[in-house]
């Protein structure tokens, strides 16, 4: 089980579940693997071993996550460099729960 601190923020996770539920597990694994700068590099040769999906499906799901504004990535012949979007609290700093519709 993942530690909660390695789990994506709830509003981001709900966004993925609503629009691209097939990307949710990948997004959680990426979030759990990020460094302190919310970035990670993944060797293309390790994709199937680490994520149990083909490199093509991996790239397609990265594109879906990028379209949602949750990450950006660059591809080289050897690896992907991925930057996750950091979670910023709203300006009001209230303790209100997020509403989901």
N, CA, C and O atoms as a Tinker XYZ file with bonds, in Angstrom:
   404  protein
     1  N      0.839000   -1.193000    0.000000    73     2
     2  CA     0.000000    0.000000    0.000000    64     1     3
     3  C      0.873000    1.240000    0.000000    63     2     4     5
     4  O      1.902000    1.287000    0.674000    81     3
     5  N      0.468000    2.217000   -0.739000    73     3     6
     6  CA     1.221000    3.460000   -0.803000    64     5     7
     7  C      1.005000    4.275000    0.468000    63     6     8     9
     8  O     -0.076000    4.263000    1.056000    81     7
     9  N      2.053000    4.981000    0.880000    73     7    10
    10  CA     1.938000    5.915000    1.977000    64     9    11
    11  C      1.103000    7.093000    1.489000    63    10    12    13
    12  O      1.250000    7.514000    0.341000    81    11
    13  N      0.228000    7.633000    2.338000    73    11    14
    14  CA    -0.655000    8.716000    1.895000    64    13    15
    15  C      0.120000    9.930000    1.391000    63    14    16    17
    16  O     -0.364000   10.645000    0.513000    81    15
    17  N      1.318000   10.176000    1.931000    73    15    18
    18  CA     2.099000   11.326000    1.468000    64    17    19
    19  C      2.576000   11.140000    0.028000    63    18    20    21
    20  O      2.956000   12.111000   -0.626000    81    19
    21  N      2.559000    9.904000   -0.470000    73    19    22
    22  CA     2.940000    9.628000   -1.851000    64    21    23
    23  C      1.737000    9.578000   -2.784000    63    22    24    25
    24  O      1.872000    9.248000   -3.962000    81    23
    25  N      0.570000    9.903000   -2.260000    73    23    26
    26  CA    -0.655000    9.846000   -3.046000    64    25    27
    27  C     -0.949000   11.217000   -3.640000    63    26    28    29
    28  O     -0.700000   12.228000   -2.983000    81    27
    29  N     -1.467000   11.283000   -4.854000    73    27    30
    30  CA    -1.777000   12.595000   -5.452000    64    29    31
    31  C     -2.819000   13.351000   -4.634000    63    30    32    33
    32  O     -3.627000   12.732000   -3.941000    81    31
    33  N     -2.809000   14.668000   -4.706000    73    31    34
    34  CA    -3.845000   15.450000   -4.023000    64    33    35
    35  C     -5.237000   15.054000   -4.520000    63    34    36    37
    36  O     -5.428000   14.765000   -5.701000    81    35
    37  N     -6.171000   15.045000   -3.633000    73    35    38
    38  CA    -7.516000   14.575000   -3.936000    64    37    39
    39  C     -8.153000   15.275000   -5.150000    63    38    40    41
    40  O     -8.719000   14.581000   -5.994000    81    39
    41  N     -8.092000   16.605000   -5.284000    73    39    42
    42  CA    -8.711000   17.228000   -6.456000    64    41    43
    43  C     -8.100000   16.750000   -7.776000    63    42    44    45
    44  O     -8.820000   16.572000   -8.759000    81    43
    45  N     -6.786000   16.543000   -7.809000    73    43    46
    46  CA    -6.127000   16.052000   -9.022000    64    45    47
    47  C     -6.549000   14.612000   -9.311000    63    46    48    49
    48  O     -6.827000   14.251000  -10.455000    81    47
    49  N     -6.592000   13.810000   -8.276000    73    47    50
    50  CA    -6.964000   12.410000   -8.444000    64    49    51
    51  C     -8.406000   12.291000   -8.926000    63    50    52    53
    52  O     -8.699000   11.487000   -9.811000    81    51
    53  N     -9.298000   13.077000   -8.357000    73    51    54
    54  CA   -10.702000   13.059000   -8.786000    64    53    55
    55  C    -10.830000   13.500000  -10.245000    63    54    56    57
    56  O    -11.655000   12.961000  -10.983000    81    55
    57  N    -10.037000   14.456000  -10.658000    73    55    58
    58  CA   -10.047000   14.924000  -12.046000    64    57    59
    59  C     -9.701000   13.770000  -12.988000    63    58    60    61
    60  O    -10.359000   13.580000  -14.011000    81    59
    61  N     -8.674000   13.007000  -12.641000    73    59    62
    62  CA    -8.278000   11.863000  -13.462000    64    61    63
    63  C     -9.349000   10.787000  -13.450000    63    62    64    65
    64  O     -9.657000   10.210000  -14.493000    81    63
    65  N     -9.917000   10.511000  -12.295000    73    63    66
    66  CA   -10.962000    9.486000  -12.230000    64    65    67
    67  C    -12.173000    9.860000  -13.076000    63    66    68    69
    68  O    -12.810000    8.989000  -13.667000    81    67
    69  N    -12.493000   11.144000  -13.137000    73    67    70
    70  CA   -13.627000   11.589000  -13.948000    64    69    71
    71  C    -13.351000   11.501000  -15.438000    63    70    72    73
    72  O    -14.208000   11.046000  -16.197000    81    71
    73  N    -12.166000   11.931000  -15.874000    73    71    74
    74  CA   -11.914000   12.086000  -17.304000    64    73    75
    75  C    -11.133000   10.948000  -17.938000    63    74    76    77
    76  O    -11.423000   10.571000  -19.073000    81    75
    77  N    -10.157000   10.391000  -17.244000    73    75    78
    78  CA    -9.334000    9.306000  -17.780000    64    77    79
    79  C     -9.076000    8.265000  -16.686000    63    78    80    81
    80  O     -7.946000    8.147000  -16.213000    81    79
    81  N    -10.090000    7.516000  -16.279000    73    79    82
    82  CA    -9.897000    6.570000  -15.170000    64    81    83
    83  C     -8.824000    5.517000  -15.451000    63    82    84    85
    84  O     -8.216000    4.992000  -14.519000    81    83
    85  N     -8.589000    5.208000  -16.714000    73    83    86
    86  CA    -7.564000    4.219000  -17.040000    64    85    87
    87  C     -6.157000    4.733000  -16.732000    63    86    88    89
    88  O     -5.212000    3.945000  -16.704000    81    87
    89  N     -6.002000    6.032000  -16.503000    73    87    90
    90  CA    -4.701000    6.636000  -16.192000    64    89    91
    91  C     -4.453000    6.783000  -14.691000    63    90    92    93
    92  O     -3.358000    7.173000  -14.285000    81    91
    93  N     -5.442000    6.480000  -13.872000    73    91    94
    94  CA    -5.351000    6.746000  -12.432000    64    93    95
    95  C     -4.213000    5.979000  -11.761000    63    94    96    97
    96  O     -3.476000    6.552000  -10.959000    81    95
    97  N     -4.061000    4.702000  -12.077000    73    95    98
    98  CA    -2.996000    3.920000  -11.445000    64    97    99
    99  C     -1.625000    4.437000  -11.847000    63    98   100   101
   100  O     -0.736000    4.555000  -11.004000    81    99
   101  N     -1.444000    4.745000  -13.124000    73    99   102
   102  CA    -0.167000    5.308000  -13.576000    64   101   103
   103  C      0.118000    6.625000  -12.866000    63   102   104   105
   104  O      1.244000    6.863000  -12.428000    81   103
   105  N     -0.888000    7.476000  -12.749000    73   103   106
   106  CA    -0.701000    8.771000  -12.090000    64   105   107
   107  C     -0.281000    8.575000  -10.631000    63   106   108   109
   108  O      0.600000    9.283000  -10.142000    81   107
   109  N     -0.896000    7.633000   -9.941000    73   107   110
   110  CA    -0.514000    7.352000   -8.552000    64   109   111
   111  C      0.930000    6.855000   -8.470000    63   110   112   113
   112  O      1.677000    7.271000   -7.585000    81   111
   113  N      1.319000    5.984000   -9.369000    73   111   114
   114  CA     2.686000    5.464000   -9.353000    64   113   115
   115  C      3.698000    6.559000   -9.676000    63   114   116   117
   116  O      4.773000    6.603000   -9.078000    81   115
   117  N      3.366000    7.435000  -10.607000    73   115   118
   118  CA     4.267000    8.550000  -10.920000    64   117   119
   119  C      4.385000    9.476000   -9.714000    63   118   120   121
   120  O      5.484000    9.910000   -9.369000    81   119
   121  N      3.269000    9.777000   -9.078000    73   119   122
   122  CA     3.270000   10.669000   -7.925000    64   121   123
   123  C      4.109000   10.069000   -6.794000    63   122   124   125
   124  O      4.832000   10.793000   -6.110000    81   123
   125  N      4.019000    8.775000   -6.598000    73   123   126
   126  CA     4.782000    8.106000   -5.553000    64   125   127
   127  C      6.273000    8.026000   -5.847000    63   126   128   129
   128  O      7.075000    7.835000   -4.933000    81   127
   129  N      6.651000    8.169000   -7.113000    73   127   130
   130  CA     8.059000    8.074000   -7.511000    64   129   131
   131  C      8.740000    9.426000   -7.705000    63   130   132   133
   132  O      9.936000    9.478000   -7.991000    81   131
   133  N      8.001000   10.509000   -7.554000    73   131   134
   134  CA     8.555000   11.841000   -7.816000    64   133   135
   135  C      9.635000   12.210000   -6.802000    63   134   136   137
   136  O      9.670000   11.676000   -5.694000    81   135
   137  N     10.518000   13.132000   -7.197000    73   135   138
   138  CA    11.510000   13.646000   -6.251000    64   137   139
   139  C     10.965000   14.913000   -5.595000    63   138   140   141
   140  O      9.794000   15.245000   -5.779000    81   139
   141  N     11.786000   15.614000   -4.842000    73   139   142
   142  CA    11.323000   16.816000   -4.133000    64   141   143
   143  C     10.961000   17.950000   -5.082000    63   142   144   145
   144  O     10.280000   18.894000   -4.682000    81   143
   145  N     11.404000   17.872000   -6.325000    73   143   146
   146  CA    11.062000   18.887000   -7.335000    64   145   147
   147  C      9.877000   18.453000   -8.191000    63   146   148   149
   148  O      9.616000   19.044000   -9.238000    81   147
   149  N      9.163000   17.426000   -7.750000    73   147   150
   150  CA     8.006000   16.895000   -8.466000    64   149   151
   151  C      8.371000   16.436000   -9.877000    63   150   152   153
   152  O      7.601000   16.640000  -10.816000    81   151
   153  N      9.530000   15.824000  -10.024000    73   151   154
   154  CA     9.990000   15.354000  -11.328000    64   153   155
   155  C     10.542000   13.946000  -11.207000    63   154   156   157
   156  O     10.883000   13.494000  -10.114000    81   155
   157  N     10.626000   13.256000  -12.334000    73   155   158
   158  CA    11.246000   11.945000  -12.382000    64   157   159
   159  C     11.662000   11.632000  -13.808000    63   158   160   161
   160  O     11.090000   12.152000  -14.766000    81   159
   161  N     12.655000   10.782000  -13.934000    73   159   162
   162  CA    13.117000   10.294000  -15.227000    64   161   163
   163  C     12.910000    8.791000  -15.252000    63   162   164   165
   164  O     13.240000    8.089000  -14.296000    81   163
   165  N     12.362000    8.306000  -16.354000    73   163   166
   166  CA    12.076000    6.882000  -16.480000    64   165   167
   167  C     12.714000    6.370000  -17.760000    63   166   168   169
   168  O     12.446000    6.880000  -18.848000    81   167
   169  N     13.561000    5.356000  -17.623000    73   167   170
   170  CA    14.152000    4.710000  -18.792000    64   169   171
   171  C     13.060000    3.991000  -19.562000    63   170   172   173
   172  O     12.228000    3.302000  -18.971000    81   171
   173  N     13.059000    4.147000  -20.865000    73   171   174
   174  CA    12.048000    3.487000  -21.684000    64   173   175
   175  C     12.129000    1.968000  -21.563000    63   174   176   177
   176  O     11.117000    1.275000  -21.667000    81   175
   177  N     13.325000    1.460000  -21.345000    73   175   178
   178  CA    13.486000    0.002000  -21.222000    64   177   179
   179  C     12.891000   -0.545000  -19.925000    63   178   180   181
   180  O     12.677000   -1.752000  -19.810000    81   179
   181  N     12.622000    0.319000  -18.951000    73   179   182
   182  CA    12.075000   -0.109000  -17.659000    64   181   183
   183  C     10.560000    0.046000  -17.552000    63   182   184   185
   184  O      9.977000   -0.306000  -16.526000    81   183
   185  N      9.924000    0.560000  -18.579000    73   183   186
   186  CA     8.491000    0.870000  -18.496000    64   185   187
   187  C      7.663000   -0.377000  -18.216000    63   186   188   189
   188  O      6.854000   -0.386000  -17.288000    81   187
   189  N      7.853000   -1.420000  -19.000000    73   187   190
   190  CA     7.026000   -2.611000  -18.787000    64   189   191
   191  C      7.287000   -3.227000  -17.422000    63   190   192   193
   192  O      6.351000   -3.656000  -16.747000    81   191
   193  N      8.533000   -3.275000  -17.012000    73   191   194
   194  CA     8.888000   -3.876000  -15.716000    64   193   195
   195  C      8.279000   -3.101000  -14.555000    63   194   196   197
   196  O      7.760000   -3.704000  -13.615000    81   195
   197  N      8.336000   -1.780000  -14.607000    73   195   198
   198  CA     7.870000   -0.954000  -13.488000    64   197   199
   199  C      6.373000   -0.678000  -13.489000    63   198   200   201
   200  O      5.768000   -0.532000  -12.427000    81   199
   201  N      5.765000   -0.604000  -14.688000    73   199   202
   202  CA     4.368000   -0.180000  -14.767000    64   201   203
   203  C      3.430000   -1.241000  -15.343000    63   202   204   205
   204  O      2.212000   -1.068000  -15.326000    81   203
   205  N      3.994000   -2.337000  -15.851000    73   203   206
   206  CA     3.226000   -3.439000  -16.420000    64   205   207
   207  C      2.290000   -3.007000  -17.554000    63   206   208   209
   208  O      1.194000   -3.544000  -17.715000    81   207
   209  N      2.747000   -2.030000  -18.326000    73   207   210
   210  CA     2.052000   -1.608000  -19.535000    64   209   211
   211  C      3.097000   -1.429000  -20.627000    63   210   212   213
   212  O      4.282000   -1.263000  -20.339000    81   211
   213  N      2.663000   -1.463000  -21.860000    73   211   214
   214  CA     3.597000   -1.307000  -22.973000    64   213   215
   215  C      4.081000    0.141000  -23.054000    63   214   216   217
   216  O      3.401000    1.049000  -22.576000    81   215
   217  N      5.236000    0.357000  -23.647000    73   215   218
   218  CA     5.724000    1.730000  -23.811000    64   217   219
   219  C      4.757000    2.628000  -24.585000    63   218   220   221
   220  O      4.673000    3.824000  -24.307000    81   219
   221  N      4.039000    2.074000  -25.538000    73   219   222
   222  CA     3.075000    2.873000  -26.305000    64   221   223
   223  C      1.901000    3.306000  -25.436000    63   222   224   225
   224  O      1.485000    4.464000  -25.482000    81   223
   225  N      1.371000    2.387000  -24.651000    73   223   226
   226  CA     0.271000    2.721000  -23.738000    64   225   227
   227  C      0.758000    3.735000  -22.701000    63   226   228   229
   228  O      0.033000    4.670000  -22.360000    81   227
   229  N      1.979000    3.553000  -22.200000    73   227   230
   230  CA     2.560000    4.495000  -21.241000    64   229   231
   231  C      2.574000    5.909000  -21.829000    63   230   232   233
   232  O      2.127000    6.857000  -21.183000    81   231
   233  N      3.085000    6.047000  -23.049000    73   231   234
   234  CA     3.157000    7.361000  -23.680000    64   233   235
   235  C      1.758000    7.942000  -23.899000    63   234   236   237
   236  O      1.534000    9.128000  -23.657000    81   235
   237  N      0.826000    7.118000  -24.351000    73   235   238
   238  CA    -0.540000    7.601000  -24.573000    64   237   239
   239  C     -1.179000    8.100000  -23.283000    63   238   240   241
   240  O     -1.900000    9.098000  -23.284000    81   239
   241  N     -0.913000    7.406000  -22.191000    73   239   242
   242  CA    -1.470000    7.836000  -20.905000    64   241   243
   243  C     -0.782000    9.097000  -20.393000    63   242   244   245
   244  O     -1.417000    9.934000  -19.751000    81   243
   245  N      0.514000    9.239000  -20.673000    73   243   246
   246  CA     1.191000   10.496000  -20.331000    64   245   247
   247  C      0.554000   11.659000  -21.079000    63   246   248   249
   248  O      0.363000   12.736000  -20.515000    81   247
   249  N      0.225000   11.441000  -22.346000    73   247   250
   250  CA    -0.425000   12.487000  -23.135000    64   249   251
   251  C     -1.772000   12.846000  -22.519000    63   250   252   253
   252  O     -2.105000   14.027000  -22.422000    81   251
   253  N     -2.554000   11.852000  -22.100000    73   251   254
   254  CA    -3.840000   12.123000  -21.443000    64   253   255
   255  C     -3.648000   12.958000  -20.182000    63   254   256   257
   256  O     -4.382000   13.920000  -19.952000    81   255
   257  N     -2.664000   12.593000  -19.368000    73   255   258
   258  CA    -2.390000   13.342000  -18.134000    64   257   259
   259  C     -1.912000   14.756000  -18.446000    63   258   260   261
   260  O     -2.233000   15.698000  -17.721000    81   259
   261  N     -1.148000   14.903000  -19.520000    73   259   262
   262  CA    -0.682000   16.229000  -19.926000    64   261   263
   263  C     -1.866000   17.080000  -20.409000    63   262   264   265
   264  O     -1.933000   18.273000  -20.114000    81   263
   265  N     -2.783000   16.474000  -21.137000    73   263   266
   266  CA    -3.973000   17.201000  -21.602000    64   265   267
   267  C     -4.817000   17.699000  -20.441000    63   266   268   269
   268  O     -5.494000   18.720000  -20.561000    81   267
   269  N     -4.783000   16.997000  -19.331000    73   267   270
   270  CA    -5.511000   17.414000  -18.137000    64   269   271
   271  C     -4.752000   18.488000  -17.352000    63   270   272   273
   272  O     -5.277000   19.026000  -16.378000    81   271
   273  N     -3.533000   18.799000  -17.765000    73   271   274
   274  CA    -2.753000   19.827000  -17.083000    64   273   275
   275  C     -2.089000   19.350000  -15.809000    63   274   276   277
   276  O     -1.745000   20.165000  -14.953000    81   275
   277  N     -1.900000   18.030000  -15.663000    73   275   278
   278  CA    -1.351000   17.492000  -14.431000    64   277   279
   279  C      0.133000   17.161000  -14.515000    63   278   280   281
   280  O      0.768000   16.897000  -13.495000    81   279
   281  N      0.681000   17.171000  -15.708000    73   279   282
   282  CA     2.112000   16.933000  -15.860000    64   281   283
   283  C      2.576000   17.443000  -17.206000    63   282   284   285
   284  O      1.774000   17.733000  -18.093000    81   283
   285  N      3.875000   17.545000  -17.340000    73   283   286
   286  CA     4.498000   17.792000  -18.630000    64   285   287
   287  C      5.608000   16.764000  -18.775000    63   286   288   289
   288  O      6.147000   16.279000  -17.780000    81   287
   289  N      5.946000   16.432000  -20.009000    73   287   290
   290  CA     7.013000   15.456000  -20.200000    64   289   291
   291  C      7.771000   15.735000  -21.478000    63   290   292   293
   292  O      7.260000   16.336000  -22.423000    81   291
   293  N      9.006000   15.277000  -21.471000    73   291   294
   294  CA     9.864000   15.324000  -22.640000    64   293   295
   295  C     10.350000   13.913000  -22.892000    63   294   296   297
   296  O     10.584000   13.142000  -21.961000    81   295
   297  N     10.497000   13.588000  -24.154000    73   295   298
   298  CA    10.916000   12.251000  -24.529000    64   297   299
   299  C     12.243000   12.311000  -25.269000    63   298   300   301
   300  O     12.452000   13.173000  -26.122000    81   299
   301  N     13.123000   11.400000  -24.939000    73   299   302
   302  CA    14.369000   11.223000  -25.685000    64   301   303
   303  C     14.365000    9.778000  -26.182000    63   302   304   305
   304  O     13.459000    9.022000  -25.831000    81   303
   305  N     15.331000    9.379000  -26.972000    73   303   306
   306  CA    15.364000    7.976000  -27.407000    64   305   307
   307  C     15.529000    6.985000  -26.253000    63   306   308   309
   308  O     15.192000    5.810000  -26.401000    81   307
   309  N     16.040000    7.437000  -25.118000    73   307   310
   310  CA    16.353000    6.531000  -24.013000    64   309   311
   311  C     15.387000    6.647000  -22.834000    63   310   312   313
   312  O     15.102000    5.638000  -22.188000    81   311
   313  N     14.883000    7.822000  -22.536000    73   311   314
   314  CA    14.068000    7.990000  -21.339000    64   313   315
   315  C     13.001000    9.063000  -21.524000    63   314   316   317
   316  O     13.007000    9.827000  -22.489000    81   315
   317  N     12.071000    9.087000  -20.542000    73   315   318
   318  CA    11.086000   10.158000  -20.403000    64   317   319
   319  C     11.478000   10.978000  -19.194000    63   318   320   321
   320  O     11.832000   10.426000  -18.152000    81   319
   321  N     11.418000   12.300000  -19.327000    73   319   322
   322  CA    11.579000   13.194000  -18.188000    64   321   323
   323  C     10.204000   13.786000  -17.925000    63   322   324   325
   324  O      9.627000   14.445000  -18.790000    81   323
   325  N      9.681000   13.548000  -16.725000    73   323   326
   326  CA     8.306000   13.931000  -16.383000    64   325   327
   327  C      8.328000   14.907000  -15.221000    63   326   328   329
   328  O      9.009000   14.684000  -14.220000    81   327
   329  N      7.579000   15.989000  -15.360000    73   327   330
   330  CA     7.395000   16.957000  -14.277000    64   329   331
   331  C      5.923000   16.992000  -13.912000    63   330   332   333
   332  O      5.075000   17.341000  -14.733000    81   331
   333  N      5.627000   16.628000  -12.670000    73   331   334
   334  CA     4.257000   16.674000  -12.173000    64   333   335
   335  C      3.933000   18.085000  -11.705000    63   334   336   337
   336  O      4.805000   18.808000  -11.223000    81   335
   337  N      2.699000   18.459000  -11.849000    73   335   338
   338  CA     2.260000   19.778000  -11.391000    64   337   339
   339  C      2.064000   19.709000   -9.886000    63   338   340   341
   340  O      1.327000   18.856000   -9.391000    81   339
   341  N      2.718000   20.600000   -9.159000    73   339   342
   342  CA     2.630000   20.630000   -7.698000    64   341   343
   343  C      1.254000   21.146000   -7.286000    63   342   344   345
   344  O      0.627000   21.934000   -7.994000    81   343
   345  N      0.810000   20.687000   -6.138000    73   343   346
   346  CA    -0.489000   21.101000   -5.609000    64   345   347
   347  C     -0.339000   22.390000   -4.827000    63   346   348   349
   348  O      0.448000   22.460000   -3.883000    81   347
   349  N     -1.081000   23.402000   -5.210000    73   347   350
   350  CA    -1.082000   24.681000   -4.499000    64   349   351
   351  C     -2.453000   24.872000   -3.875000    63   350   352   353
   352  O     -3.481000   24.716000   -4.535000    81   351
   353  N     -2.452000   25.208000   -2.609000    73   351   354
   354  CA    -3.729000   25.472000   -1.933000    64   353   355
   355  C     -4.346000   26.740000   -2.476000    63   354   356   357
   356  O     -3.648000   27.618000   -2.983000    81   355
   357  N     -5.637000   26.827000   -2.367000    73   355   358
   358  CA    -6.342000   28.024000   -2.801000    64   357   359
   359  C     -5.944000   29.197000   -1.915000    63   358   360   361
   360  O     -5.493000   29.006000   -0.786000    81   359
   361  N     -6.112000   30.396000   -2.426000    73   359   362
   362  CA    -5.701000   31.620000   -1.739000    64   361   363
   363  C     -6.368000   31.797000   -0.378000    63   362   364   365
   364  O     -5.777000   32.399000    0.518000    81   363
   365  N     -7.587000   31.284000   -0.206000    73   363   366
   366  CA    -8.310000   31.575000    1.034000    64   365   367
   367  C     -7.795000   30.785000    2.233000    63   366   368   369
   368  O     -8.140000   31.121000    3.366000    81   367
   369  N     -6.980000   29.744000    2.027000    73   367   370
   370  CA    -6.411000   28.933000    3.100000    64   369   371
   371  C     -7.464000   28.427000    4.082000    63   370   372   373
   372  O     -7.170000   28.216000    5.259000    81   371
   373  N     -8.672000   28.236000    3.606000    73   371   374
   374  CA    -9.702000   27.716000    4.504000    64   373   375
   375  C     -9.557000   26.213000    4.639000    63   374   376   377
   376  O     -8.900000   25.557000    3.830000    81   375
   377  N    -10.180000   25.686000    5.674000    73   375   378
   378  CA   -10.142000   24.257000    5.925000    64   377   379
   379  C    -11.371000   23.550000    5.346000    63   378   380   381
   380  O    -11.666000   22.409000    5.701000    81   379
   381  N    -12.078000   24.238000    4.457000    73   379   382
   382  CA   -13.275000   23.649000    3.857000    64   381   383
   383  C    -12.897000   22.445000    3.013000    63   382   384   385
   384  O    -11.826000   22.391000    2.409000    81   383
   385  N    -13.802000   21.487000    2.990000    73   383   386
   386  CA   -13.601000   20.320000    2.145000    64   385   387
   387  C    -13.826000   20.710000    0.684000    63   386   388   389
   388  O    -14.588000   21.632000    0.391000    81   387
   389  N    -13.177000   20.023000   -0.202000    73   387   390
   390  CA   -13.387000   20.254000   -1.626000    64   389   391
   391  C    -14.713000   19.640000   -2.037000    63   390   392   393
   392  O    -15.080000   18.561000   -1.572000    81   391
   393  N    -15.413000   20.318000   -2.891000    73   391   394
   394  CA   -16.668000   19.795000   -3.398000    64   393   395
   395  C    -16.426000   19.125000   -4.731000    63   394   396   397
   396  O    -15.706000   19.647000   -5.583000    81   395
   397  N    -17.027000   17.973000   -4.903000    73   395   398
   398  CA   -16.910000   17.250000   -6.158000    64   397   399
   399  C    -18.317000   17.013000   -6.682000    63   398   400   401
   400  O    -19.211000   16.592000   -5.948000    81   399
   401  N    -18.491000   17.287000   -7.946000    73   399   402
   402  CA   -19.820000   17.043000   -8.520000    64   401   403
   403  C    -19.767000   15.957000   -9.543000    63   402   404
   404  O    -20.792000   15.614000  -10.132000    81   403
